[in-house]
């Protein structure tokens, strides 16, 4: 390419397109003896953010230091980078014990499982251009690492978060003496990883995904191109927890439960949609949709026949009778079971209104395209657009207190 052409192409770029970008290097050194990670955040560029407000309310962050101005408040750290290079350092406590006594984040002398978006806290960022971010891990000798990102080199990852100017790592990660199996399924580079010494069904999980993930991707064509499934036994959380491009599943959880649902598919729907409750009365939408597809995808892939599908839905409906209302802050157990019935009714209404030309997939797909917060009003609007008229399934009378 000639110098004249290069100059011409640079001239065509928007003003500030090059100068406004800056780089971020997250560096984390893990120490099993202390149970902590020493974290540095390095910023480098001509136009750094004016201010970063870090959420440190969990109490897992300590010893925050920077040569740039740093203001420590009760729940936030306000960092104001100076010049073209800046660094913030802190210590992060890996272990996090839930009320049940199990852990959703844990480091032993052989491995650690945690979420990278806890390692690097959420931040409100003011100013600055477009960031390019990398994560570098410093680990004990012999340890390996797996994250849902492309590797630059050993323990060094290129981060991406489309649509975000400030990029930070997100999703589950596992480090240590680990074993993994991987495959490309329906265009998704998929990896299942767990501590070496634990009996985790890595290959069985891949086989299950080869069977079910293509059908899930038909519903959600924008499913991430990388997926990491992390697993371990006690004392880790005895269930499933989704994250960005990733999920955690306890080693004892079956791929298909006795009630003909699948915790794995449930969490995969969370990965696919990326939605969360937009108010204190909408969590049933998030959980109900995930549990609906946890049964529906098994039916579509012939994992269960129509009779067993109907039995599963009937049992969920019976369990859901114990839920007085769906309009509560947290959806679990009978509330989620009742929500599945609403989703099934919604699907049936849409199919009837459109002569089978549309279904609940059209709503789920639109939710996944926009991601973010979901409310009953947003769901009602989408349903009306798809069905051509308001649907009875989403009437407030069908969701609140039952008539005695």
SEBA-870146 format. One line per 4 residues: number of its first residue (from 1); their letters; for each residue x, y, z of N, C-alpha, C. Coordinates in pm, whole numbers. Atoms other than C-alpha are relative to their C-alpha. Layout:
BEGIN
NUM> a> X Y Z X Y Z X Y Z  ...;
***
This chain:
BEGIN
1> xxxx> 85 -119 0 0 0 0 90 125 0  -83 -120 11 144 342 -99 -25 93 117  13 -96 -109 207 617 156 -115 95 -28  108 -93 36 -33 843 -34 -137 -60 34;
5> xxxx> 127 66 -29 -313 585 0 -25 -9 149  14 8 -146 -246 539 372 -48 134 56  39 -132 -47 -268 915 428 -144 30 -36  137 -25 45 -590 929 226 -100 -77 87;
9> xxxx> 90 80 -82 -749 646 428 -11 56 142  3 -61 -133 -651 811 756 -85 126 0  79 -122 14 -809 1133 630 -149 -30 5  141 37 4 -1138 947 579 -55 -42 136;
13> xxxx> 45 43 -132 -1149 826 940 -62 118 74  59 -108 -81 -1372 1024 1181 106 66 87  -95 -72 -83 -1189 1290 1375 12 -65 136  -23 59 -132 -1031 1138 1686 -12 -150 3;
17> xxxx> 21 145 0 -1088 775 1574 120 -75 49  -121 67 -46 -725 688 1646 41 53 136  -49 -61 -124 -630 935 1919 -90 -31 118  93 19 -110 -945 862 2123 4 -140 58;
21> xxxx> -5 135 -53 -869 493 2169 112 -12 104  -103 24 -101 -670 366 2466 -4 -148 37  -10 141 -34 -560 29 2600 -17 -21 150  15 42 -139 -647 -150 2922 66 -136 14;
25> xxxx> -56 130 -34 -440 -429 3070 -39 -31 144  33 51 -133 -592 -615 3362 100 -111 32  -98 101 -39 -326 -815 3543 -36 -51 138  41 57 -127 -419 -1056 3822 93 -116 37;
29> xxxx> -90 105 -51 -174 -1265 4026 -69 -71 116  74 78 -98 -337 -1545 4225 96 -69 97  -80 60 -106 -196 -1666 4556 -88 -91 85  85 92 -77 -364 -1981 4696 25 7 150;
33> xxxx> -31 -5 -143 -185 -1941 5031 -77 110 72  72 -111 -62 -350 -1605 5099 -148 0 -36  138 -1 46 -674 -1681 4913 -37 127 -73  25 -129 62 -635 -1351 4731 68 11 -136;
37> xxxx> -63 -34 127 -550 -1210 4391 44 146 8  -49 -136 9 -334 -901 4348 -29 50 -141  50 -46 130 -492 -700 4067 55 139 -31  -39 -131 51 -351 -412 3862 -85 32 -122;
41> xxxx> 69 -49 119 -552 -209 3611 87 108 -62  -89 -94 69 -320 -35 3362 -78 67 -114  58 -77 109 -454 241 3134 112 69 -77  -107 -58 83 -245 366 2842 -62 60 -125;
45> xxxx> 54 -63 120 -346 621 2578 -7 151 15  3 -146 1 -384 984 2481 -125 58 64  125 -52 -56 -742 1016 2604 -59 -103 95  49 92 -101 -801 823 2924 -132 52 58;
49> xxxx> 121 -47 -69 -1133 835 3111 35 102 108  -22 -101 -103 -1164 1135 3342 -22 -60 139  35 55 -132 -1315 927 3619 -56 -141 -16  55 134 -7 -1387 564 3701 -51 -22 142;
53> xxxx> 61 24 -130 -1627 484 3985 -23 -150 16  3 145 -18 -1571 126 4102 -96 -38 111  93 52 -100 -1840 -66 4287 74 -100 90  -74 86 -92 -1661 -212 4590 -87 -40 119;
57> xxxx> 93 21 -110 -1973 -271 4800 3 -143 55  -1 139 -47 -1915 -649 4826 97 -22 115  -99 16 -106 -1626 -594 5066 114 -94 -34  -105 94 42 -1399 -824 4865 123 71 -54;
61> xxxx> -110 -79 55 -1169 -542 4751 69 76 113  -74 -66 -108 -894 -405 4975 132 53 -53  -132 -55 31 -563 -218 4972 4 70 -135  3 -73 126 -661 9 4683 104 111 1;
65> xxxx> -107 -99 10 -372 227 4567 13 50 -143  -29 -57 131 -293 462 4278 79 128 19  -70 -128 -2 -55 745 4204 -91 113 -46  101 -99 40 -351 923 4044 -97 21 116;
69> xxxx> 96 -25 -108 -620 1078 4268 -97 -116 18  86 113 -34 -820 804 4443 -78 34 126  87 -32 -112 -1116 871 4670 -77 -125 42  66 120 -50 -1242 582 4884 -124 39 79;
73> xxxx> 126 -21 -70 -1606 597 4983 -46 -132 60  47 121 -67 -1817 341 5170 -16 -116 -97  30 107 96 -1927 141 4865 64 20 -137  -57 -29 131 -1733 301 4581 142 55 16;
77> xxxx> -134 -61 9 -1378 395 4485 0 88 -124  1 -95 111 -1350 705 4265 145 23 -42  -136 -7 52 -1036 691 4050 4 100 -115  -13 -102 104 -928 989 3838 139 -8 -62;
81> xxxx> -131 19 64 -644 885 3604 59 132 -48  -71 -120 43 -383 1148 3520 97 -35 -112  -97 18 107 -171 1187 3204 -43 -106 -100  27 100 104 -143 918 2938 17 -143 50;
85> xxxx> -13 133 -60 -65 626 3171 -42 7 146  45 2 -138 -226 529 3499 -17 -144 44  15 135 -54 -244 229 3728 -74 4 133  70 21 -127 -480 118 4002 28 -141 46;
89> xxxx> -29 132 -56 -388 -171 4232 -92 -28 118  79 39 -116 -594 -366 4484 13 -151 21  6 142 -32 -634 -704 4652 -145 -46 -7  134 55 15 -934 -927 4577 -9 -133 74;
93> xxxx> 23 126 -73 -1064 -1198 4812 -83 -93 -88  65 91 96 -1156 -1497 4594 -121 -68 63  109 79 -59 -1371 -1701 4835 -122 85 29  126 -67 -30 -1735 -1603 4858 -104 -107 35;
97> xxxx> 91 102 -51 -1969 -1812 5070 -143 53 1  139 -39 3 -2344 -1802 5014 -68 -40 131  73 29 -123 -2609 -1826 5284 -18 -147 27  20 143 -16 -2649 -2198 5221 126 -70 52;
101> xxxx> -126 60 -43 -2286 -2255 5320 88 -45 -115  -78 36 119 -2175 -2338 4966 66 125 -57  -77 -110 57 -1948 -2120 4752 -36 22 -147  9 -31 143 -2002 -1941 4423 133 55 -52;
105> xxxx> -136 -40 36 -1633 -1843 4424 93 -62 104  -82 75 -94 -1354 -2051 4574 139 -23 -59  -136 35 40 -976 -2095 4560 57 -99 100  -68 100 -81 -806 -2409 4689 148 1 -36;
109> xxxx> -141 5 36 -440 -2508 4672 23 -66 -134  -13 66 130 -514 -2686 4342 -77 69 -112  80 -65 104 -770 -2472 4160 -81 115 58  91 -107 -39 -997 -2170 4167 -109 16 -106;
113> xxxx> 113 -27 88 -1340 -2101 4020 -64 130 47  58 -130 -33 -1483 -1749 4009 -51 66 -126  44 -79 115 -1641 -1490 3785 96 116 -20  -96 -107 27 -1405 -1249 3614 -62 137 20;
117> xxxx> 63 -130 -24 -1664 -971 3648 -18 28 148  -16 -30 -143 -1623 -1003 4026 146 36 28  -142 -31 -12 -1243 -1006 3999 27 146 -36  -6 -140 43 -1273 -675 3810 -139 58 22;
121> xxxx> 135 -44 -35 -1565 -485 3964 -65 84 -109  73 -87 93 -1834 -303 3769 39 145 25  -45 -139 -10 -1752 61 3698 -90 91 -82  62 -108 77 -1925 379 3592 114 88 -50;
125> xxxx> -115 -66 61 -1686 546 3349 -43 130 -67  28 -131 57 -1684 914 3255 116 41 -92  -102 -45 94 -1499 1037 2945 79 -116 -58  -83 102 64 -1236 857 2743 -54 -44 -133;
129> xxxx> 41 49 131 -1246 699 2401 -38 -146 5  28 143 10 -1291 343 2284 118 -79 55  -108 77 -63 -1093 91 2488 26 -130 -75  -41 133 44 -901 -217 2379 59 -68 122;
133> xxxx> -33 56 -130 -866 -454 2669 54 -143 -9  -58 133 -13 -661 -759 2764 3 -38 147  -11 53 -136 -648 -980 3073 118 -95 6  -118 86 -18 -322 -1136 3190 -4 -58 141;
137> xxxx> 1 70 -128 -314 -1396 3467 140 -48 35  -126 52 -53 -11 -1481 3679 -37 -110 99  48 116 -74 -59 -1831 3821 114 -81 58  -101 91 -51 129 -2084 4032 49 -95 -110;
141> xxxx> -60 89 100 360 -2315 3836 -86 -125 -19  78 119 32 173 -2593 3659 -149 24 -14  143 -28 11 -165 -2420 3666 -36 39 -144  57 -39 129 -381 -2378 3354 -115 98 24;
145> xxxx> 111 -95 -13 -658 -2130 3282 -96 -17 -117  104 0 104 -986 -2123 3088 -98 114 26  99 -106 -1 -1204 -1821 3013 -71 1 -135  73 -1 128 -1465 -1758 2741 49 108 -95;
149> xxxx> -61 -98 87 -1222 -1541 2545 113 -65 -79  -110 49 84 -962 -1591 2274 133 29 67  -130 -17 -61 -609 -1644 2399 97 73 -93  -111 -64 71 -326 -1414 2292 125 -86 18;
153> xxxx> -110 90 -35 -71 -1636 2467 -41 -70 129  32 73 -121 -54 -1853 2778 -50 95 110  62 -79 -107 -287 -1705 3046 -20 147 -38  15 -138 48 -325 -1390 2833 -115 2 -100;
157> xxxx> 124 5 77 -667 -1312 2684 -35 136 -60  54 -118 66 -810 -1064 2436 -147 12 37  137 -19 -45 -1132 -923 2580 -83 69 -108  91 -70 91 -1433 -815 2379 -136 12 66;
161> xxxx> 134 -27 -52 -1768 -666 2471 -67 97 -97  56 -85 105 -1945 -537 2158 -102 100 55  91 -105 -41 -2123 -208 2209 45 76 123  -51 -67 -120 -1923 -114 2519 129 75 -32;
165> xxxx> -123 -77 20 -1664 165 2508 105 -41 102  -94 45 -103 -1509 52 2836 -18 -150 16  9 146 2 -1433 -320 2819 66 -57 125  -59 74 -111 -1377 -541 3122 -38 -146 -13;
169> xxxx> 32 142 13 -1376 -920 3161 -134 -33 65  129 46 -53 -1707 -1096 3221 -8 -151 -16  23 143 13 -1819 -1452 3275 85 -83 94  -67 94 -88 -1692 -1760 3455 142 -28 -46;
173> xxxx> -137 39 30 -1328 -1860 3474 42 -110 97  -55 105 -84 -1139 -2160 3609 151 -3 -22  -146 8 9 -768 -2183 3687 47 -113 91  -55 102 -86 -548 -2450 3835 36 -127 -74;
177> xxxx> -24 132 58 -489 -2820 3775 -134 -51 -52  133 23 55 -783 -2864 3542 7 -88 -124  15 78 122 -903 -3091 3265 -116 53 -80  107 -55 83 -1118 -2989 2971 -20 -83 -126;
181> xxxx> 34 57 130 -1290 -3117 2658 -66 109 -81  56 -106 83 -1389 -2900 2365 -47 -52 -135  53 33 131 -1580 -2911 2039 -63 127 -57  75 -108 63 -1734 -2671 1788 -137 -54 -36;
185> xxxx> 137 49 14 -2110 -2717 1799 -88 111 -56  86 -100 65 -2340 -2530 1561 71 135 -9  -77 -122 14 -2061 -2277 1511 46 62 131  -38 -51 -132 -2006 -2229 1885 119 -80 52;
189> xxxx> -116 67 -58 -1658 -2308 2018 -31 -25 148  53 38 -130 -1760 -2497 2331 105 -78 79  -97 68 -85 -1541 -2606 2622 -63 -29 135  45 40 -133 -1624 -2796 2941 125 -24 84;
193> xxxx> -122 6 -81 -1364 -2755 3217 -35 -20 147  22 30 -141 -1333 -2880 3574 133 -39 64  -121 48 -67 -1070 -2963 3838 30 -145 -38  -40 132 48 -873 -3271 3735 -47 -113 90;
197> xxxx> 25 111 -91 -936 -3477 4047 -147 -29 21  143 18 -24 -1314 -3443 4034 -67 -74 -115  74 79 100 -1556 -3674 3854 -107 87 -63  91 -87 75 -1716 -3436 3609 -21 -61 -138;
201> xxxx> 35 63 127 -1895 -3563 3297 26 96 -117  -35 -95 105 -1709 -3347 3048 -49 -47 -137  37 50 132 -1763 -3568 2742 -152 -19 -11  146 14 1 -2124 -3644 2838 -67 136 -24;
205> xxxx> 56 -134 16 -2193 -3272 2861 15 47 -144  -18 -37 141 -2044 -3213 2515 -97 -74 -89  95 78 80 -2257 -3495 2374 -142 57 14  131 -61 -25 -2567 -3340 2535 -15 130 -78;
209> xxxx> 4 -126 73 -2481 -3003 2381 -5 -22 -151  9 33 142 -2425 -3161 2038 -144 -34 -40  139 40 23 -2781 -3286 2067 -96 118 14  99 -103 -32 -2952 -2975 2210 38 141 -43;
213> xxxx> -40 -136 31 -2746 -2664 2132 -42 46 -139  48 -46 131 -2830 -2658 1758 -145 47 3  141 -41 -9 -3202 -2641 1845 -13 131 76  3 -125 -75 -3137 -2367 2099 48 115 -86;
217> xxxx> -50 -106 86 -2940 -2172 1843 -99 37 -110  106 -34 94 -3234 -2192 1603 -92 106 59  81 -101 -68 -3430 -1994 1861 79 129 18  -86 -116 -29 -3136 -1765 1942 121 -1 -94;
221> xxxx> -110 5 97 -2924 -1726 1627 120 86 38  -111 -84 -43 -2711 -1460 1798 70 -56 125  -67 64 -112 -2592 -1709 2059 151 26 -11  -143 -32 6 -2228 -1627 2155 80 -105 -78;
225> xxxx> -81 93 79 -1958 -1782 1935 98 -80 86  -80 78 -95 -1774 -1907 2246 -84 -29 123  74 41 -119 -1914 -2098 2543 92 -81 90  -77 74 -99 -1736 -2212 2858 -95 -48 108;
229> xxxx> 76 59 -110 -1902 -2451 3101 100 -47 105  -89 34 -111 -1726 -2475 3437 -78 -86 98  69 90 -92 -1808 -2754 3680 91 -42 113  -72 53 -116 -1703 -2879 4023 -102 -51 100;
233> xxxx> 88 53 -103 -1846 -3064 4321 2 86 125  1 -71 -127 -1883 -2966 4685 140 52 34  107 -79 -60 -1841 -2720 4845 -55 110 -89  54 -102 90 -1937 -2524 4534 -153 -4 0;
237> xxxx> 145 -19 8 -2293 -2400 4483 -65 -120 -70  60 123 50 -2522 -2701 4425 -110 28 -102  95 -30 105 -2692 -2571 4116 71 57 -120  -58 -62 118 -2634 -2371 3801 -5 151 12;
241> xxxx> -7 -145 0 -2532 -2008 3758 55 46 -135  -43 -45 132 -2507 -1833 3423 88 122 9  -84 -118 12 -2258 -1569 3315 14 33 -148  -23 -38 139 -2148 -1394 2997 79 -109 -71;
245> xxxx> -62 106 81 -2062 -1662 2737 42 -121 83  -49 104 -90 -2036 -1909 3022 -106 -35 103  85 37 -113 -2206 -2094 3305 76 -94 92  -49 98 -96 -2125 -2289 3618 -111 -100 27;
249> xxxx> 97 104 -35 -2296 -2622 3687 65 -97 97  -54 93 -98 -2243 -2835 3995 12 -140 -60  -29 130 59 -2097 -3176 3913 -110 -102 24  105 98 -32 -2390 -3360 4075 -131 25 -73;
253> xxxx> 126 -30 69 -2659 -3193 3865 -13 -86 -125  18 82 121 -2804 -3430 3603 -23 87 -123  26 -73 124 -2819 -3323 3241 -150 13 -25  146 -4 4 -3191 -3410 3249 -51 -43 136;
257> xxxx> 50 31 -133 -3372 -3402 3582 -117 -98 -6  110 95 -6 -3634 -3648 3696 -132 59 -41  125 -65 42 -3907 -3392 3625 2 42 -147  -15 -22 145 -3789 -3379 3259 29 145 -36;
261> xxxx> -58 -128 36 -3634 -3037 3274 151 -15 -1  -145 4 7 -3267 -2953 3223 58 129 55  -65 -119 -57 -3070 -2716 3445 101 59 -99  -99 -48 97 -2805 -2696 3172 -67 86 -107;
265> xxxx> 70 -79 101 -3052 -2580 2908 -54 129 62  51 -119 -71 -3209 -2341 3162 107 109 4  -107 -100 -9 -2874 -2169 3216 46 45 -138  -37 -39 137 -2795 -2174 2843 -96 106 -55;
269> xxxx> 95 -102 43 -3114 -1975 2783 36 135 61  -47 -125 -61 -2989 -1716 3032 120 57 -77  -116 -44 79 -2660 -1703 2838 -46 60 -133  47 -42 132 -2852 -1666 2511 -75 133 5;
273> xxxx> 85 -120 -1 -3096 -1394 2618 71 120 60  -67 -113 -66 -2881 -1183 2850 -96 99 62  99 -92 -57 -3195 -1039 3009 -3 -15 153  20 1 -144 -3265 -950 3370 -124 81 32;
277> xxxx> 123 -67 -39 -3563 -819 3561 19 152 5  -10 -145 3 -3625 -450 3502 -66 69 118  60 -54 -121 -3824 -404 3822 -22 -115 98  17 100 -106 -3930 -589 4138 -114 -98 -28;
281> xxxx> 112 90 31 -4214 -773 3959 20 -76 -131  -22 58 133 -4048 -911 3645 96 -118 -5  -95 112 3 -3806 -1185 3751 -64 -128 -50  69 119 50 -4071 -1446 3667 13 -14 -151;
285> xxxx> -17 5 146 -4029 -1353 3301 133 -64 -36  -135 49 26 -3654 -1421 3307 8 -150 30  -11 139 -42 -3683 -1750 3498 -103 -89 -69  104 79 66 -4010 -1866 3341 35 -34 -143;
289> xxxx> -41 24 138 -3876 -1829 2988 110 -105 -5  -110 96 -2 -3558 -2021 3075 -50 -140 32  51 133 -38 -3751 -2306 3241 -94 -56 -107  85 46 111 -4004 -2321 2956 85 -69 -106;
293> xxxx> -86 60 103 -3725 -2385 2707 80 -119 53  -68 115 -58 -3558 -2628 2949 -77 -129 -26  83 116 37 -3850 -2861 2870 -24 -1 -151  36 -10 141 -3938 -2737 2521 111 -49 -93;
297> xxxx> -110 43 86 -3591 -2794 2372 17 -151 5  -5 147 -9 -3592 -3152 2501 -108 -62 -88  107 52 86 -3925 -3208 2324 36 16 -147  -31 -26 141 -3807 -3050 1999 112 -90 -52;
301> xxxx> -113 84 42 -3493 -3265 1993 -26 -149 27  40 138 -27 -3686 -3584 2080 69 -60 122  -52 50 -126 -3519 -3609 2417 -111 -55 88  120 54 -62 -3868 -3659 2554 -112 5 -104;
305> xxxx> 113 3 92 -4185 -3752 2367 -110 95 47  109 -91 -31 -4510 -3556 2364 -68 -36 132  68 41 -123 -4663 -3764 2646 79 45 123  -82 -40 -115 -4371 -3703 2882 11 153 9;
309> xxxx> 1 -146 -1 -4365 -3338 2778 -125 51 69  126 -42 -62 -4731 -3302 2873 1 -31 149  -9 34 -142 -4665 -3482 3202 86 101 75  -89 -98 -63 -4379 -3245 3278 -71 133 19;
313> xxxx> 71 -127 -10 -4593 -2942 3204 -112 -7 103  107 16 -99 -4881 -3080 3414 57 7 143  -61 -3 -133 -4647 -3133 3712 44 142 38  -38 -138 -27 -4511 -2781 3678 -122 85 31;
317> xxxx> 123 -76 -25 -4867 -2645 3662 -53 -28 141  47 36 -135 -4960 -2835 3979 87 65 106  -93 -64 -94 -4648 -2708 4158 -25 151 3  22 -143 10 -4723 -2357 4034 -122 49 74;
321> xxxx> 118 -39 -75 -5056 -2360 4217 36 48 141  -45 -44 -132 -4854 -2301 4536 47 146 0  -48 -139 10 -4746 -1957 4407 -120 94 -2  113 -93 -3 -4997 -1688 4510 5 102 -114;
325> xxxx> -15 -105 101 -4855 -1436 4260 135 -14 -68  -127 -4 71 -4586 -1404 3995 71 133 20  -52 -137 -6 -4536 -1034 4068 77 23 129  -86 -9 -118 -4261 -1074 4327 143 26 -45;
329> xxxx> -137 -41 34 -3895 -973 4345 84 -115 -52  -83 113 39 -3739 -1321 4314 -88 -116 -41  76 113 51 -3870 -1611 4108 78 -128 21  -62 131 -18 -3791 -1965 4218 -111 -98 37;
333> xxxx> 95 103 -42 -3965 -2296 4290 -136 13 -66  135 -4 57 -4344 -2273 4247 -27 124 -84  21 -122 81 -4325 -1916 4112 47 -23 -142  -51 30 133 -4106 -2025 3822 -86 -105 -69;
337> xxxx> 85 104 58 -4324 -2333 3771 -130 61 -55  121 -68 50 -4634 -2113 3741 32 86 -121  -40 -84 114 -4446 -1881 3506 13 -82 -128  -9 87 118 -4380 -2176 3272 -138 -16 -63;
341> xxxx> 136 13 53 -4756 -2222 3240 -44 123 -77  32 -124 71 -4793 -1856 3141 70 4 -134  -74 1 126 -4522 -1896 2877 -62 -98 -99  66 98 89 -4696 -2206 2738 -131 57 -54;
345> xxxx> 124 -62 44 -5027 -2021 2725 29 109 -103  -40 -105 94 -4854 -1729 2553 35 -59 -136  -38 67 125 -4707 -1964 2292 -123 -48 -75  121 52 64 -5044 -2124 2224 -85 113 -59;
349> xxxx> 79 -114 50 -5218 -1787 2186 61 58 -127  -66 -57 117 -4960 -1658 1941 -16 -92 -120  16 95 111 -4977 -1975 1730 -142 6 -56  139 -6 45 -5357 -1955 1719 -30 130 -74;
353> xxxx> 27 -131 61 -5357 -1582 1633 66 16 -136  -76 -17 125 -5106 -1624 1347 -8 -123 -90  12 124 78 -5221 -1960 1208 132 -76 -5  -125 76 -10 -4894 -2111 1325 120 65 -64;
357> xxxx> -112 -68 66 -4676 -1855 1146 98 61 101  -87 -55 -104 -4533 -1722 1474 -23 -77 129  10 69 -128 -4475 -1853 1824 83 76 104  -74 -65 -107 -4302 -1769 2151 146 23 -39;
361> xxxx> -138 -20 46 -3967 -1806 1971 22 142 -50  -14 -135 56 -4032 -1473 1800 17 104 110  -16 -90 -113 -4063 -1300 2136 135 -20 66  -129 30 -65 -3764 -1477 2291 116 54 -83;
365> xxxx> -107 -46 89 -3552 -1389 1988 16 151 8  -6 -146 -9 -3641 -1021 2010 56 45 135  -57 -32 -131 -3564 -1015 2381 151 -18 -1  -144 28 6 -3223 -1169 2310 74 102 -86;
369> xxxx> -64 -99 87 -3150 -918 2033 27 130 76  -14 -125 -75 -3202 -622 2269 71 -20 133  -59 33 -129 -3089 -798 2591 -44 102 104  32 -102 -99 -3087 -575 2899 -118 -36 88;
373> xxxx> 109 15 -96 -3381 -523 3131 -131 -34 -69  131 35 53 -3722 -678 3073 -105 26 107  113 -25 -89 -4053 -575 3226 -125 -60 -62  127 51 53 -4412 -692 3189 -47 88 -115;
377> xxxx> 45 -91 107 -4486 -383 2979 77 -28 -130  -78 31 120 -4203 -466 2740 -44 -133 -61  44 131 50 -4316 -829 2714 -138 11 -65  134 -18 58 -4679 -725 2654 7 67 -137;
381> xxxx> -16 -71 127 -4571 -488 2377 51 -94 -109  -54 94 97 -4364 -755 2203 -105 -104 -40  101 102 29 -4643 -1012 2233 -110 56 -90  103 -63 83 -4896 -770 2086 49 20 -143;
385> xxxx> -57 -17 133 -4663 -696 1794 3 -132 -77  -11 130 66 -4616 -1067 1720 -138 -60 -27  132 61 15 -4976 -1180 1776 -97 87 -81  89 -91 71 -5137 -872 1621 -107 59 89;
389> xxxx> 96 -54 -97 -5344 -799 1931 47 -38 141  -39 36 -137 -5309 -808 2313 -30 -146 30  21 141 -33 -5277 -1158 2457 -49 -14 143  60 19 -131 -5478 -1283 2752 100 -56 101;
393> xxxx> -95 63 -92 -5185 -1479 2897 72 102 86  -77 -102 -70 -5016 -1155 2999 -87 106 69  87 -89 -76 -5320 -986 3152 41 -4 147  -44 -8 -139 -5239 -870 3503 -81 -95 88;
397> xxxx> 84 90 -79 -5531 -1078 3635 50 -144 -6  -52 137 16 -5356 -1393 3507 132 -20 73  -134 7 -59 -5032 -1311 3689 2 26 150  0 -38 -140 -5133 -1179 4030 -65 -103 89;
401> xxxx> 63 88 -98 -5322 -1320 4324 -112 -81 -65  107 86 53 -5545 -1615 4239 -129 23 77  129 -9 -66 -5915 -1598 4312 -21 -123 86  21 113 -92 -6004 -1814 4612 -127 -75 -35;
***
